[in-house]
């Protein structure tokens, strides 16, 4: 059997659910072995899994599940997170942030770099708009995107084709349709970039060059991020040979979570309170009490020194004088968290800041996330279609009462 890739210290600590200090304490006590390289310590994946399993054998009284998560290593050839940076096929994602989203997306899907790439929704847009218009008044833009994907699939006679070229074409039409289905006061002129079209649907403000540049950068930086939970769900669907449209619907379902794609909404509300005059410490305290997980907008275990995507986007916002109140709120809240926990802003806070600076609704960050990541899901689907079908079907271990 081909040997598994070795885990970094950060990956091992995350796998075990412990801090780095605890991990190295295990090493010092001889409970785990490591290899030291010029790039840092690495750990054997199977040894880590055995150690995690041994910690699960004696759960606390009354606990239904032990610690640790199942080990799964899936080879990917697009996104890499290493040394605090995100790379797309060996190129730093932060260095691609100023490239047109369509150019980066087409390169991700096909390997072709085309500076003038533009996406068009094609047939099915009228049906998608009609389906979105039929939703109840309380529906959000994410709801409109979800029904649009199904309508666009129904209009695509090649939707069941898994040929890479057909899948890539479907991805481009699908993402363009997810933007075009959103309410807008005017039709997009020919040749409009996807970022410009999306801005006109999310923001009541004019699409200034700097604003569209920041939104485009957000789309590029959110295109893929290793095997996030929505990407794993999408790949599992592709393993069963689901169509690319069904893969995106699967991803959207997993993305619709306060711990994943919806985290920017809570961060939006946190920043809104500070902009409105609340003390940052009080706003943070209330967010901790109300939240169902980590404080929204801060911390990212894959980036111990801070999320590079957030740095790029917040840096762009700081260049816009009109965004000064939002940038000030970000700095004040960040100072509270940095002083007490050392946590740095993540991309969810940057999305919240972008949407606030653009006068957008609090769910706008979710729409940006879903639009960009839909391309990433299909990049993973193309790779998965080349693998053995149903290889991602795990085996359950019964833990219920005896018969």
N, C-alpha and C positions, 0 to 999 in steps of 0.2 A: 504494500500500500504506500502511495506517495506520502511523504512526511508532511505534517501540517505546518503552516507558517508559525513561527514563534511569536509570542505575545509580548508587547511592550509592557513596562511596569504599569503605565496608566491603564492599558487594556486589562491587565491581570487584576488590578485593584477594582476596576469597574465590574469585572466578571464576578469577583468575590463579594462585592458590595462593601468594601472597606476603604479606609484612607491609605495613602501611600506609606505613611508611617507604620501602620499596622502590617501592611504587606512586608515591609523590610524587617519588622519584628519577627514575622514567620520565618524569613530567611535566616535571621540571626539565631533562631532557636532550632534550625535544621529541619523545619517542617516543609519548606519549599526550597528548591535549588534554583539558581539563576546562572546565566552566562553574562559576563561583562564584555561590552564592545566599546568602540570609540563613540558610538551613538547612545550608549546607556545600557541598562540591564534588559535582558530578554528572558522569557520563561517558556518552558515546554507546555504546549496547549493541553496535551493529554494528562500530564502531571497535575496541572491546574484543575482540570476537570475531576480527576480522582480526589484531589484535596477538597474541592467543593462538594463532591458527593459524600465524603466522609463527614463533612460538617452538617449535612442534611439528615444523617442517620438518627440523630437524637434530638428531635424537635422539642421546643419548650412545651411544658404541660399545657394542653388545650390548643396548641397550634395545629393548624390543618396542613401547613406546608412548611418545609424547612427553608433554610437560606440557600442562596445561589440560584442561578438561572442555567438552563441547558446550554451546553456549548454547541455552537453551530458556526462553522467556518465555510463561507461561500466565496469562491474566487470572483473578483470583479476586475474589469479592465478599464474602468473609467475614473471613478473618484478614489482618491487616496488622502487620508488624514495622517500627517506625519510631522513631528517636531513643531506642533502648534500651527500648521498650515494646511490648507485644503488645496489639493491639486486635481486637475482634470487632465487625464492622459499625460501626466508629467509636467503640465504647465500650471503655475500657480493661479488659482481661481481669482485671487485679488488682482493679478495682472491682466486678467481677461475682462475685468469689470467694466472697462470703457469700450469694449467691443459690442456691436449690436447683438441683442439677445438672439435674433433669428440666425445670425452667423454662427454663434456658439452652439445653438441648438441643432442646426443642420450638421455641423461638424460632429457633435455628439452622436447624432442619429446615423450618419452616413460616412463620417470620416472626411468629408469634403469641406474645405474652408472657402466660403463664398461670401465676400464682403457685402454684396448687394442682395443677399437672400431676403425674401419677403414671404410671409405666410398668408394664405387666403382660405376662408372657411369652405368655399365650394358649395355643392348642393347640400340641402338639408337645413340651411340657416333659417329659412322662413318657418319651417316646422319647429326648429329649436326655439325661435322667438315666440311662436304661438304657445308652445308648451310652457315656457317661462312666464308668459303673460297670464296663463291660466292658474298660476299658483296663488295661494291666499295672500291677502295684503301684508301679512306679517313675514312673508318670505324674505330671505336675505339674498345677497348676490351669490353666495356659495350654493344656495338651493337652486338658483337659476343655472349655475354652471353644471350642477349635477344632472338636472333633467335635460340640459342641452346635450350632454355627452350621449345620452340614450337616444335622443332624437337624431343626432348626427349619425349615430351607428345605424339606425334604421334606414337612413337614406344612402348608405354606402354599400353598393353591390359587392365590393371586395372586402367587406369587414371581416370575413372569416379567413382571408388569406394571411398566412404567416410568412410570406416571402419578405425578406428584409426591406426591399425597396418599397413594397406595398405598405408595410407597417410604418416605415419612416414617413411616407406620404400621408398616411392616415393621421399620424401624430401631428404633423404640421397643420392639417385642416382642422383637427380636433382642437388644438390650442388656440388657433385663430378664432374658431367658433365659440370657445369658452369666453373670449373677450368680446366678440361681436354681439353675443346674446345679451350682454349687460345693457341696462337702460342708458341712453345717450341722447343729448339734445340735437345732435347733428350727425349726418353720415360722415364716415372717415374719407378724406380725399384719397385718390389712388396713390399707392406707394407709401402710405403712412406706416411708420414703424409700429410694431406691436406695443412697445412701451408708450408711445404717444397716444395710440388708440386706447390703451388701458387707462392712462391718466385722464383722458377726456370722460371716461365712464365712472371713475372713482372720485374725481375732484371737481368742485365747482370753480376752481381757479383756472386761469389760462395756462396752457401747456407751455411754460417757459423752458428754455433749453436746459438750464440747470436742474429744474425739477424732473424733467424727463430723463436726464442723464442719471440722476440718482435712482429713479424707478427702474430704469434699464439695468443699472448695476445690481439692484436687488434681485431682479429676475435671473441674471447670470449667476449670482452667488448662491441662489436657492435651487439651482437646476438639479443638483444631486448632492448627497451627503452620506456616502457609504450606505450601510444597511439600516437606516432608520426604520421604525416599526411599519410605517406606511409602505416603504420600499420592500420590506420583507413580505408584507401581505401581497403587494403587487407581483413580486417574483413567484410567490406560491401559486397565485392565480395563473401566471404564465406557465408554470410547471405543469398545470392541468390543461394547458393549451387554450386558455381563455383568449378571446380576441383582444386586440389592443384597446378597444373601447371598454371592454369589461375589466381589463387590467387597471385602467384609469378609474373606473367606478370603484373598484376594490381599494385602490390607494386613497381615493377621496373619503371612503368610509373610515379607514384607519386614521386619516389626517384630522378628521372631525373630532378632536379631543383637546381638552384644556392642557394636557401634558405634551401636546405635539403641535399640530397646526393652528390651534386656536389660542395659543399662549399669548400672541401679540394683542389680542382683544383685552385681556386682563392688564397687560402692560400699558395699553392705551388709556385705560381708565385710571391707572395709577398716576401716570404723567399728567392726565387731565386735572386731577385733584391738585397737584402741585402748581400747575399753571394757573389754576383758579384761586390760589392763595393758601392752600393747606400747607402746614409744615411737612417737609419731606419725611421726618421720622414718624409722624403720626400716620401719614398715608401708607408708609411701609408697614407699620404695625398693623393697620387695619387689613392690608392686603394679605399679610401672613395669617391673620385670624380667619379671613374669609376664604382663603385659598384651599385647594384640594391637593396641593403638591408644593414643590419649591416655589420661592417667590418668582412671579413671572418677570421675565426679562433679564434675569441675572444667573450667571453660572452656566458652564457647559463642560462636562467632565472630559470631553475629548480635547478641550483647549484649556489646560490648567493655567496658562498665562493670559487668557482672554481670547474671545472669539474674534478672529481676524475679519470676518464678514461684518461684524458690528463696527469695528474700527474704521473700515472703509466707508460704510454708509454714514456713520455719524460724522466722519471727517468731511464728507461731501455736504452734509447738512450744515455744518459749521461755516461753510463758505457762503451760505445764503443768508443775507441780512434779515430777510423776512422770517427766517426760522429761528431767530435769536431767542425768543421766549421758550421755545421747545428745547433748544440746545441747553439753555440755562437750567431748565427743569431736569433734563437728563444728568447734567453735572451735579446738581444738588442731591438728587436721589442716589446717584452713583457714589457720592462722597459718604453718604450714610452707610451704604452696604460695604464699601471698601473699608471703612473704619471698623465696622463690627464683625464682618465675616470674611473680608478679602475677596468677595465675589465681584467679578467684572461683568459689564453689560454683554448680553448675547444678541443674536440676530433678531430675536423677538422684540427686544427693546428698540432696536434700530427700526424695525418695521412700524412699531407704534409711533416712534418719533416722526418717521416719514409720513405716515397717515395723518398725524396731528398737524404737521407743518403744511400739508396739502389740504387741510379742511375736510378730510375724508371721514366717513363713518368708522365706528370702532371695529368693524369686521373687515375693513379694507386690507389689512395685513394678511388675513386668511386667504383672500382672493389672490393676492400677489403670490403667496406661498403655493397655493393650489395650481395656479397657472404655470408657474415655473417648474414645479416638481412633476407635473404631468409628463413633461419631456423626459425627465430622469427616470420615471417609472417605465416608460416605453423603451428607453435605452437598456434598462435591465431586462425588460421583456424580450427584446431582440436577442440578448445574450442567452436568456433562459430557454428560448425556443430551440436553440442549438444543442441543448443538453437532453439527457434521457428524460422522457415524460414522467411526471409524478415523482421525481426524485426528492422533492421537498415535502413528501408526505411522512411526518414523524410517526413514531410508535408510542402510544400512551403506556404509562405504567400505572396499573390499577392501585388505588390507595384507599378504597372504600371498605365497607364491612364485609366480613366473610360470608360466603353463601350459606 
